[in-house]
Amino acid sequence: MIKHLSIAAFALALSAPVLAEKEFEDHTQMMNHGDGHLMDMTGGMVMGQNTDVLPGGCDSLAATKEITVHAGHKYAEKFPGRMFAFDVQEYQFEPCTKLTVNFINDDSVRHQWMMHGLPKYLYPKGMFHLEVTGPGKVTGTLIFPPGDKTYLVHCDIAQHMEKGMKGQLKIGKGNGDLPSIPGVTAYVIQDDYSDKTDSESISDTVVEEIAEITDKVVGNDSFFSGLTIIGLAIGLIIAPLLARKFKDMSAGEIVTYLFDLVKQAIDMAMKLISWLIGLVKKN
């Protein structure tokens, strides 16, 4: 018995370093895989780095800047209902600025700080991407193109952006604000944790709009029919659901989705007609 306990204690001692929380790591020895893609075997990654090539339209660097971005659960505490966040949600720089980003992950999970929409002739996939797994730091550099534009910066790990890890970066004056940036702009669709049924969740505004339409149409000589009223009411009710469904979908994806819905509706109608014809023949 004592022998077995000694073996177990020895095994536990050997596994203790593995079970211990990962220590902070500064990812400075990454391998360059070309095209601005650097990574190591311990969870550090830089994609789309550009330290010296000027984008088209930039005759020279407007400025050279450096920032430090923190990512972690604790930065979401000031945003009710959010789980993760960056320590800063909004940035602004001049066009043609060379920016070095020190990205620090304060959590024990994987986080990213990434931008999309950059010119693809210079940034593969149109993206600049920093990533750290567990507590650590990674550094990357890029040069902004000319023009006024607002870029989304976010963590692309599943549900991290949806739960707060996003911000906006404006070049020049930007071209507007992005929705649902914590502490900066209002959320497009608020999280609803209430215990309401679907019928109870219809907003008072929608109900008032339906009542107003009914009052204007019913009882007068309008060309609108009762079916039109029902159609308008259904449209007002399902509009929020469609807005949620179409969020982040491109125009092409929305059209494809609508065609699929029409095809399904036609298939169901044909099946119903076939069933009715069969029923009539039997009688």
N, C-alpha and C positions, 0 to 999 in steps of 0.2 A: 504493500500500500504506500509506504513512504517512498519507494522507488518510483512509483507512478506519479506521485505528487511532485517529486523532484523534476521528472521529465516535463510535466505540464508547466511548472514554474519556469523552467529553462526555455520552453517554446514560447511562453508569454513574453519573456524578457526579449527574445529575438524579434517578436512581432511588434513590440512597443513603438519603435521608430516608424513602422508602417502605419500604425493606428493613430499616431500623433497628427495633429493638424499641420497642414502644409505650411512651411515658413515662407515669408515674403521673398520673392525672387525677382531680381533685376535682369531682364532678358536682353543682354548685350552681346551675346555670342551666337547670333543667328546665322544660318547658312543662306546665302543669296542664290535663289533659284532663277534669277533673271526676270526681266519685265517688272522690276520693283517689288518682287515677291520674296520675302524673307521669312524664315521660320526656324524653330528649333524643336527638339523632341520633348520639351517639358511644357508646352502649351502657349508659347509666344508666337505671334504671327503679325506680319505687316504685308499688306497687299496694295499695289498701286503707288508705291513710293516714287516720288520724283523730286530730286534735289537740285537739278541744274537745267532742265530743258524748259524754256519759256513757252507757254501756250501761244497759239496764233493770236495776233492782236496786241501782244505785250512786247513793247520795244525794250523794256528793262523792268527790273523788280521795283515795285512801288514801295515796298517795305519788307523787312525781315522780322517776323514775330515768333514768339514761343509761348505756349500755354501748357498748363498742367490740368488734366481732366481726371476727376475721381468718379468711380462708378461703384455703387453699392446699395444695399438695402437701407442703411441708415439715412441716406439722402432722400428717401421717399417718405420719411416720417412727417414732413410738413405738408404732404399732399394726401389727404384722406382717401382711402380706397386704393392707393397705389402700393406696389410691392417693391419696385426697384426704381432708381433714378440716378442721373448724373448730378454732380454738385452744382453745375451751372447749366441752365436751360436755353440760353441765348448768347450768340457770339456775333460780332460784326467786324469785318476787315475790308480794306481797300481792294479793288481788283488788282490782279497781278502781284499779290502779296505771297511771299514764301513763308509758309507756316510750319513750324515744328511742334508736334503734339506729343506730350508725355502723358500716356494713358495709364492710370493706376487703378487696378482692381482691388477693392477693399474687402471683397467677399471671398468665400471658399468655392464659388461656382464660376462658370465661364461667363465673361462679359465681353462686349464689343463696342467700339465707337467707329461708326462707318458712315460714309457719304455716298450718295448715288447721283447720277446726272452729270458727271464730269465728262469732258470731251473724250470720246473713245479712241481717237487717233493718238492720244497721249497717255490716257489711263485705261488699261485693259479692263473690259467690262464696264467702263465708265464709273469705276468705284475706287475709293480710298478706304482702307479697312485696317483697323487695329484690333487685336484680340489677345486676351490674357486669360488663362485658365488658373483659377485660384489666386491667392494674394500675390501681386506682382506688378511689374511695370514694363511697358514696352514703348518705344519711341519711333515715330515715323514722320516724314516730311513730304509736303506737297506744295505746288504752286497754283494759286487760283487763276482761272481764266478771266478775261475782261468782261465787263458788263455787270448790270445790276440783277442779282438773282438770289432767291432764298432757297437754301438747301436743307433737306432733312438730315439730321444726324441721329443715329439710333443704334440700339442693340438688336441684332437680328435673331438672337436665340429665342426659341418658341415662347411666346407670351411675355417676354421681357419688355418689349416696346409697348404692347397693349397695357401693361401694368405700370407704365410710367417712365421707362428708360428711353427718352427721346428728347430732342431739342431742335432748335433751328439755328442755322448759320447764314447770316446775310453778307453778301458781297456787294459793296457799294451801298446803295439805298435798299437793296433787296427788291423783290417784286411781290410784296405782300407778306402776310403772316400765315403760317401753317396752322391748321386746326389741332386742337387737343394737345398742345404743348403745355405740360404742367407748370402752373404759375404764370403763364404768359397769355395763352388763349383758351377760350372755353372749349369744353369737351363736346364733340359732335354728338355722341351717344353716351349719356351718363349710365354708369352701372346702376342697376336696380335690384336691390336685395329684398324688396318687399314680397309679401306672400299673396300677391294679387293674381286672380285668374285673368285670362286673356281679355274677357269682356270688361273686367274692372280696370284693366291697364290702359284702355282707350282714354286719351287725355280729354279734359273738359273742353279744350279748344276745338278738338275734332267734333265733339258732340254739338257744340254751339254752331259750328260751320254747317253741319248736316241740318240742324233745325232751321237755320237761316235760309238755306237753299229750299227746304220743304215749304216754308212760309211764302217764298217768292213764287213758287211754281204751282203748288196744289191750289185748286179753287179759282184759277184764272184761265184765260184763253191761251196760255203759252203753248208753243208747239212741243214742249218737252213732255214726254210720256212718263208714266209711273216707272217703267223700266229704266229710263234715263236717270231718274232720281235714285233708284236703287244702285245703278252703276256708279254714279257719283259718290254715293255714300260708301260703297265698297272700296272705291278708289282711295278715298280719304282715310279709310281705316287701314288699308294694306300699305299705304305709302311709306309709313315709318319702317315696316318690315322689309320693303324693297330697298329702302335706303340703307338699312343694315346689311342686306344681302349683297348689294352692289358696291359696298364700301371697298376701296382699294382695287376695284376691277377696272380694266381698261374698257374703252368704248367697244372694241372688238369682242372682248369677253362678254360684255353685257348683251350685245346683239346675238352672239352664239347661244347664250343662256336663254334668251327670249325665244329664239327659234326652236330650241329644245322643248321649251314649255308648250309652244304651239303644236309641235309634232306630237307630244304626249297627249295633248287635248284632242287632236284629230284622231289619234289611235283609239282613245277611249270612246269617242263618239262613234267610230266605225264599229267597234266591238258592241256598243249598245244597240246600234241599228241592226247589226247581224243577229243579235239576241232577240230583238223584237220581231224581225222577219221570221226567224225560226219558231217563235212563239205563235205567230199568226198562222203559219203553215200547219202546225200541230192542231190548231183549233178548226 
